[in-house]
Amino acid sequence: MVYQRILVTGANGLLGQELVRQLSADVTYDVLATGLNTEPRQSADVSFGYVRMDICDIEAVRRIIEDFAPHSVINCAAMTQVDRCEDERDECWRINAHGVKTLARACHSVGSHLIQVSTDFVFDGLQGLYRENDRPNPVNFYGKAKLGGENAAREAGMEKWTIVRTNVVYGLSGGLLRDDFVEWVQSRLEAGQPVQVFTDQWRTPTYSFDLAKGIECLVRYGKGGIYHLSGREYVSMYEFALAIADTFALDKALVQPASATTVRQRAQRPPRTGLIILKAETEIDYRPMSMIAALKHLHQRLAMRRTAPSAS
């Protein structure tokens, strides 16, 4: 059997953990996970290699990619705290743009296919529901740096780069320093604390389980270019929070509507983004679960993990 070698950066993050979990379960892939930690956060019930690697370390990236010679490199490493990116612009650009350039040049040198995970925040949010060919116009520095990363990915060479845009990613993970949106809502409601959620920010929330499956399809079919991978439903974050409360049997009365116009944040957020996924549905048979089905699926996995810590 000929194995496809896949290198996953940022493997200790939410999406990285899900990718490693799914790819390692497929016998056709030989997976090398990388991250800033000395040890992986991934559960021990999957088999994969792991090495510490900072995507901004030019020599380490060159050496590891040359030694492993991956068919594909999936870059999940990023600085994603939007307000922090606004305050620490040099660091944000170093990771989200220069780090991608380092990966792209290393991929180009060995002929690897670079898959760069990007964001809906490359758009200004004035239009709502974006296609792959819509013009980016980021309104905060995080979006500008991620757009810089998209441009850097193209250095991997003709037909050797793919950009995956997604938004509001949630799912099953372990050991993360901050909660995703579902975890945040769930934890506060379980504690009997109210949550104020915006009615005027609209997204297409993305289950990491579906996103990882979509990225695997891009690897399998060798697709290049830009693809939008997210959920289908276009909802306000308030509606999403209500759905979380319903699914987890928590008190919906604690979910309080709020307007982003009344809250001062260091970084501006685009009001209406959301992604049109028709291209991915047509070309790689991307079929994400409905929002309610995805939340129920996640709820079941979380319940299994609580009763059997080694299960995922």
Secondary structure by P-SEA (a helix, b strand, c coil): cbbbbbbbcccccaaaaaaaaaaaaccccbbbbbcccccccccccccbbbbbbcccaaaaaaaaaaaacccbbbbcccccaaaaaaacaaaaaacccaaaaaaaaaaaaabbbbbbbbccccccccccccccccbbbbccaaaaaaaaaaaaaaccccccbbbbbcccccccccccccccaaaaaaaaaaacbbbbbbcccccccccaaaaaaaaaaaaaacccccccccccccccaaaaaaaaaaaaccccccbbbbbccccccccccccbbbbbccccccccccccccaaaaaaaaaaaaaaaaaccccc
